[in-house]
Amino acid sequence: MRHLLAASLIVAFAFTHPAMAQDEAPAVPVSKASYHVPVFRNDYVALLRVNIPAKRSAGYHTHTMDQISVLIEEADQSGQVLGEAPTPPRRTPRGNVSYTAYSKKAMTHRVSNVGATAFHNIVITLNDSPPARFTPAAARDVAGYTQILDNERARGWRLVLEPGQSAAAITQNAPGVRVIIDGGEIAESVPNAGDRGMALRLGDFYWQEPGATRAVRNIGTSRIELVEFELK
């Protein structure tokens, strides 16, 4: 009877503390981790929207492919590599872009949101294909664009436009992804076509084919910040 009571208490504790019970589960691929939602996939990339509520954990999961991460909403979080002690809580500024070559060294860890706000991240997993298939633009030497990433897999830029500001035309040489950090309204201008208005929202993302030439103008009332990547 005593053993039955103890087992019942364990089950009840697990159901009332789902985040803690989930942390004890076996590691899964990152695409199947809690609060990691696959939202787009093609031959080149797979995108995950990571949105971990306050006081929740993603549980143990394994990264095996190179990835780019764009932090959309920041939170206090603690990480723990499997078999190691957890890291102290830290807060990475929103808008941060990072690249990790997990294809060279896989990692199994868990991420816990220990703060009071949601953690929101866009993860661009670079599918297991050889680099050097594409040649992205060497630079975007126009006002507004700042290069933030350049490695064997991708090149990336940040674009910031205040209301009324414009970025002159650039040509995208390789396929890639645009991720919105601060949304608003823009107008894109392409040769031999009229302006195309777009309402951008925080956390939105877009697959972009190569060969496009476009200028961008902020036609709204709020600051626009986005990042764009071209694949190699």
N, C-alpha and C positions, 0 to 999 in steps of 0.2 A: 504493500500500500504506500509505504514511504517512497519507493522508487517511482511509482506512478505519479505521486504528487510532485516529485522533483521534475519529472519529464514534462508534466503539464505546465509547471512554472517556466521551464525553458522555452516551450512552444509559445506561451503567452508573451514572454519577454521579446521573442523574435518578432511576433506580429505587432507589438506596440512600439518596437524600435527597428523599423524596416531598414534604415540606413546602416545600422550596426550589423544586423543580420546579413545584409547584402555584402558587407566588407569581408565576411568570412567565406563567401562563395569562391569557387575556383576562378582563376583568371580567365578572361575571355578576350577575343580580338577586339581592338579598339572600336571597330564598327558595330560591335554588339554590346558595348559598355552602357551602363545606365546613364541616362541624360545625354548620351551621344547619339544624335538622330541623323542617319544618312539622308541627304536631301538632293544630291545630284551625283551622276556618274557618267563618264564616257570613256573612251579609250585611253585618255591621258591623265585624268584626275578623278578623285572621289571626294566629295565635300561632306563634312559633318558639321551640324549645328550643335555645339556643346552648350547646354544651358543648365547649370547645376543650381537648384534653389538653395537658399540659406539653410545651413545646418544639415546639408545632405552630402553624400559621398558618391563618387562614380564607381567605387569598388575597384578591385584589381583588374587591369586590362593590359594588353600587350601591343606595343608598337613595333612594326617590322619594316615599314616603308618610310621613305623620306617624306617630310611634311613641312608645310608652311602654316603658321598659326597667326591669326589676326584677332587681337583682344578687343571686343566690342563694348563690354560692360565689366568693370573691375570689381573684385571682391577680395576679402581676406581668405586666403586658402593655404592649406598645408598639403604637402606631397609626401609620399612614402614609397621608395623603391622596395620591391619584394625582398625580404630578408634583411632590410636595413631599418634604422630608426627613422621616425617621421621628421620632416624638416620643420623648423619654427614657422608659424604663420607669416605670410608676406603678401604684399599687395603690389601687383604690377600695373603700371599706368595704362589706362585704356588707350587704344590706338597702337599699342606695341605690336611689332611684327617680329616673329622669330622663325628660324629654320633649324631643323634637326635631321641629321642623316641617320635615321634609324636603320636603313638598309645595311649600314656598316656595323652597327651594334644595336641589336634589338633591346627593348627595355620593357619590363613589367612593373607597373606601379599603380598607385591609386591617388586620386586627388579629392580632397575634402574641402568643402566650402564651410569655413568656420565663422564666417561673418554674418551680417544681417541683411545683405543684399545679394541678388542673384549674380552668378558668374556666367558670362556669355562670351563664347569664343567661336570663331569660324576656323575649322581645320581643313586645309587643302592637302589631301594625301596625293603624292605623285606616284601614279601607278608604276608597277615594276617594269619599266621600259628603259632602254639605254638612253642616256643623254646625247647631246650633239645631233639631234634630229632637226632642230630648228636653230635659226640665228636671230635672236631678238635685236631690237634697235640698240645700237651702241650707246645712245644717250637720248634724252629728251631735253634738249637745251632751250627750253622755253620757260618763261616765268610761271611759277605755280607748282611745277613738278620738281621733286627732290628724290634722287635715287636712294633707296633704302636697303636694297638687297642685290647681290650679284655673286652667284656661285655656280657650280657645275650643273645645276638643275634648272635655275630660273634667274631672271632679273626683274626687279620690282621698283616701283616709284610711288611716292605719296603725292597727291594733288590736294591743295588747300585753296579754296576760293571764298573770299568774303562777298557779300551781296554786291552785285554789279561788276565784279571782277571777271576777267576772261583768261583763258589759256589758249595760246595760239595753236594752230593745227600741228598734230604729230601723226606719224604713220606707224601703225602697229605691224611689225614684221612677222611675229610668231603668235600662235594661239595662246590664250591666257584667261585670266579671271580678274574681275573687278569686285571689290568688297567695299561696302559703304560703312563708314564709321560715324560721320555726322551727316544726316540727310537734309533734303531741301529740294528746290527746283532748279534744274539746269536745262539749257538748250544746247543740243549738239548740232554742229554744222558740218556737213560733208560736201565735197565738191559736186556741183551740178544737181543739188537738191536743196530744198528748203530746210529751215531749222526744225529740229525734232525736240519737243519738250518732253522732259522726264521728271517724275516725282520720285525721289530717292528716299528710302527709309533706312533707319539705323539697322544694320545687320543684313541688309539685302546683299545679293551677290549676282553676278552675271558672267556667263561664259562668253568670251569674245573671240571671234574668228580672226585670222590674220588678214592683212591686206587693206584694212580700213584706214582712211585718213579722216581725222575729226578734230575740230576745235570745240572747246567747251566754255559756256558762259553761265555764271550763276545769275539766274533771273528771279530768285526768291528773296526772302528777307532774313534768311539764316545762313550761317557759315556752313560751307560744304567741305567735308574731308573724306577722301576715299583713297584706296590703294589699288594699284593695278600691277599684275604680274604677267610676264611673257615667258613661256617655257623654252628650254633649250633641248 
